[in-house]
Amino acid sequence: MPREHIFDEAEYERRVARTKERLREEDLDAIVVADPANMNYLTGYDGWSFYVHQAVVVTPDRDEPVWIGRDMDGGGARATTHLGDDSIRAYSDDHVHSPHDLHPMDYVAGVLEELEVEDGRIGLEMDAAYFTAKSYTRLQENLPEAEFEDATLLVGWVRIKKSEQELEYMREAARISENAMRAGLDVIEEGVPEYEAAAAIYEQLITGTEEYGGDYPSIVPLMPSGDHTGTPHLTWTDREFEDGDPVIIELSGCRHRYHSPLARTTFVGDPPAELQETADIVVEGLEAALDAAEPGVTCESVEEAWRETIAQYGLEKEDRIGYSMGLGYPPDWGEHTASIRPGDQTVLEEDMTFHMIPGIWTDEIGMEISETFHVTGSGAETLADFPRELFTT
């Protein structure tokens, strides 16, 4: 039995059924799912085993997916999924970093043969972070009659609309995000090393709330400071905060692998007028974009509301300002499907979720204020309740 009933068995059955529908629409005989978030979505499997090759195989006709992983992780599949024993397949350890010219995809190919799809059209997640070039070539060598198709985003598009239980876990993650953000902001001041702020954030990410704990997030807390706030993906160092430093914090609480990212900016000392003005513009643009987000509009039109707002102040931003997200494993909590950017014609539907992060980054300074939102029947519900402002120490 699963160690925790994070979702009931019926929810996984619905997810697998929708995936099978997509396979039939794409005329695929199977899909080999290598993204750990997609594996979790379809089966519930949860373990830090994605550093070795693993997969979930779905075919249109088989009732259950087949989980494939390292032999020592088979017990983890039994602990975290509802799958029957016949749907849990484990390869021997001599396939791992093998000196004997064995590869886990040799075993996966054998499972595909057993499922009688060795000469069929098989979808692969070609652009998944943990699906390597060698994985592809070994499948080709083992299954020369198969026709392989890129199905990287097939499960991602199934995932884009959330169930009520998924939304509840994201709301719980938002409470953790609030606590972690507050802890980071409280620690930052002149003379404090950056790693102490990171430690305070991490403590709250794992401690969670009085009612429940937190999980490890897919992305570490990002915390560029000083002259580097125009580079949004830097982490902490041994450097001490100095008077006059802007500091960006981007983080996410995580609950049962579901995230609710949140970004804010603070300043050590008295902020310059330019930074305060930029913060005010970012907040105005963010709120305009949130007001535009509702079922039936496109991602492009939501971005346009932001773009038109900041253009009034002579500002422009070329990067996207948001993306669909929710369930995730390192290295990312994004779903890699819809983006809030010019040209994205994805129509917003009820129960989609996005992280909207309309930061302004220049060579001199950076400013981030973000929100995770849920598309409801009437508009955007932001999951966190945290002031939208430039903070100071």
N, C-alpha and C positions, 0 to 999 in steps of 0.2 A: 504494500500500500504506500502511496506517496507520503512523505514525511509531513507535508502540509498540503491541505486542499486549497491552494491559491486560487484555482478556478475549478468548477465542477466539470465532470467528464463531458457533460453535454456541450459546454462551451468549446472544448477542443474538437468535438465532433462537428460543430457548426463551422469552425475554422477550416478543418480538413475538407469538409464538403464544399466550401466556397473555393478552396484551392483546386479541388478536383474539377469544378466547373470551369475554372480558368485553364486547366490543362486541356480539357475537351475543346474549349474555344480556340486554343492555340494548336490543336491537333498534336499534342504531345503525349507520348506513351508513359513518360515518367519525368520527374524532376529530382535532381540531386541538390539538396539544400545544404549549403556549407556555412552560411551566415549564422552565428550562434544565436542571434536574436530571432531569426526566422525558425531555427530549430526549437527554441523555447516556445515560440508562438504556436507551433503546430503540435508539440508534444508535452511541453512543460519542463523539458530537460534543463537543469541548471547546475553547472559545475565549472570550475576554472580548469577546463580541459581543452580549450580551444587553441592552445599553443601546439597541440598535435592535431593531425587530420581527423575529422569526424564529419558525419553527414546524417541527414534524414532524407529518406527516399519516399516519395509519394507517387502512387500510380492511380489512374482513374478507377480501377476495378477492385483493388485491395482495400478492405475495410480500414485497417490501421496503417499509419506510416511505419516505416522501418527505421529504427535508430541504429547507427553504426558508429562505433568508437573503440577506443583502446580497451583491452580486457579489464584493466584495473578500474575503468570508469563504468563498466556494465552495472555494477552495484549502484552507482549514482543514478543511472537511468531507471533502475527499479525503484529507487528512493524518491525520485522527483516526478515521475510520469505515471500515467494510467495504463501504459502499454503492457500487453501480454508478453510472456517470455519469448514467444515465437517472433515478436517484433523488435527484440533487442538482440543485436548481433555484435560481437566483440572480436576484434582481430588480436593476434598474439603480439607480445611486446617486441619480437624481433622485426616487426614492421617499422618500429620507431627509430628514426635516425640510423637506419639499418646499414651494416657493413656487408650484407648478403644480397644486395640488390633487390630487396623487398620494399614495397611501398604500400601504405594504407589503401591507395586507390586500386591496387591489385585486388584487394579484398572487396572493395566496393563494387568493382567490376563483376566479381563472382556473385555477389548478391543480385546485381542487375540481371545476370544470366539466369539465376534461380527464379527471378520474377518474370522471366521470358520476355524481356524487353531489349535483349542484346543486339537486335537488328532493328530497333525502333527509333523514333525521334525522341531524344532525351534532352531535357532542358538542364542547363548548368548555370550556376551563378558566377559567371565569368569575371565579374568585377567585385566579388566579395573579398573582403580583406584577407580572409584565411584560405581562399581557394587559389592555389599557386599554379604557375605555369607548368610545373612538373606534374601536378595533379591532372591537368588537362591532357598532357602528352601520354601519361600512363593509361588513362581511360581510353584514349585513341588506340594505343598499342594493344590493349586487352580486348577492345570491342571494335574491331575494324569495320564491321558491318553496320554499326550504329551511325545515326545522323545526329550530331550534337548541335543544339541551338542555344543562343544566349537568352537565358530567362532570369537575369539578375534581379529584375524588379517585380517579377510575377507575384511573389508572396508579399513584397512590400506594399503593393497596391491593394492586396486583400486586407492588410493590416491597417490601412489609413483611417478607417472609421472604427471608433472604439466602442466597446460594450460598456454598460454601466459599471461593471466591476472594474474594468480597466481604468475608467475615469475616476473611480473612487481611489484607486491606488495612486493615480497621478495627483489627486487632491491631497492625499496623505504625504506624498513626496513634496508638495508645495509647502506644507507646514514645516518639514525638515529644512527646505531651502530658506525659509524665513529665519529659522533659528540659526542656521549656519551663516547667513549673511549678516545677521545682527552680531554674532560672535566675532566675525572678521572685522567689521567696522569698529567694534568696541576696542579691539586690540591695537589697531593701527594708530600710531602717533610717532612723533619725532624720537629717534633713538632706538626704536623697537626693530629687531631684525625681521625681515620679511618672513622667514620660516616660522616665527612665532604666530604670525597671523594665519599662515597656512595650517599650523597645528591646531589652532583654535577652531578653524573652519572644519577640519577633519573630525575633531572630537564631536562636534555637533552633527555632522553628516552621519556618523555611526551611532551616536547616542539617540538621535531622533527626537522623539517627544516623550512625555510621561506615559502615553498610551502604547507606543510601539517604537521599535528601533529602525535604524536605517541600514541600507545596503551600500556596497561600494559603487560609486558612480562610474559611468562609462568614460568620462573625461575627468582628469584631475582638476582641482580649482585653478583657474587661470588668473594671474595676478601681475600683469605688467605695471611698472611704476616709473615715476620720474620721467626721463627723456624717452622712455620706451613705450608709453601708452598708445602711441600710434601703431604699435605692432601687437595685435590683440591676442596672440596665442602663446605668449611667454608665460613661464611659471615663476615661482619664487626663487630667491637666492639667499646668500648670507648677508647681503647688503642691508644696512639699517635705513629706515625711512628718514628723510630729511625734510626740514621746513621748506615748503614750496613744491612738494611732490604731489602730483596727481596720482591716484592709484585706482585701477580698474579691478573689480572682482567679478568673475563669471563662474558660477557654480551650479550644481544641481543636487538636490536631495534625490534619493532613490529608494523606492519601496517595491519589493518583489520585482526588481529590474525595470520598473516604470519611473520615469524622470519628470521633473518640472523645473527646467533651467530658469535662472534668474541672474541678471547682471545689474550692478550699480557702480557708480564712480564716487570716490571721496577725494578730499584734498587735505594735505597736512598744512595747517596754517590758514591764512586768509586767501581765498581763491581770487585770481585776477578776474576783472570784469568780463574779459573775453570768454573765459571758461564758463562762467555763470550764464552768460548769454547763450552759449552753445548748448548748455544743459537745458535751458528753457525752450530752445528751438527743438531739441531732440524730444522732449516731453510732448510738446505741441504736435509734432509730426507723428509720434508714436500713438497718441490718442486719436488723431485723425484717421490713422490706418486702422486702429481697433474699431472705431466707429463705422468704418466702411466694410468690416468683415461680417458677412452674414450669408446664409445659404443662397445660392444662385448667382453670386458674383464670382469673378475670376480672381486668381492670385494676382494677376497683372493689375487689376483695377484696385486692389488693396494697396499694392505698392505705389500706384499712381497717386493715391490720397496723401501718402507720405512725401512723395517727390514734389507734388504741387505745393505742399505746405512749406517745406524747407526752401523751395525756390524763391519764395517771397523774401527770404533773407539772404539771397545770393549764394546759397549752399547747394551742392549736389553730391550724390553718392552713387557710384557705379555698381557696388556690390549688391547682392540680394539682401533683403532685410528680414528674411524668415524662411523657415523650412518645417515640413511635417516631422513629427518626432513622438517618442513615447517610450516603448520598450527598447532596451539597448544593452549591449556589452561593449567593452573596449574594442576598438578605439573611438566609438562614436555613439551618441544617443539619437542621431538623425535617422530617418527612414529612407532618405535618398530618392524620394519621389517628388512631391510637389514643393516648389519654392516660390516665395513671394518676391517676384522679380518681373521686370518687363519681359513680355513674350511668353510667360507661363499661362496657358489658357485653362489650367485645371479649375474646374468649378467647385467652389466650396460647398460642402454638404454637412448637414447636421452630424455631430459627433466626430468630426475631424479635429485634430489637435496640432498646434504649431508653436514653435518658439519664434517670437518676433524680436529681433535684435537689431534695431536700426542705428547702429553706432556710427559715429563720425570719427574718422581717423585721418590725420594729416601728418606731415613730416615733423610737426612741432608738438602735437598733442592729440590725445584720444579721449572720447567720451562714449560710454555705453550705459544705456538704461533699457532693460529688456523685460518682456513678459511672456509667459507661456499662456496660451489661451485655447479654449474649447469653443468650437462653433456650435451654438445652440440654435433652436428654432427661430430665435429673434435677434441673434447677434453674437458678439464675442463675450465669453465669460473668462476673465483672467483668473488663474488658479491661485496665485499668490496675493497676499494683502500686505504690501510693503510700499512705503512712501516713494513716489517718483520725484526724485530731487537730487541735486548735487549735495553730498554729505561733506562735512568738514570735521576735523579733529581739534 
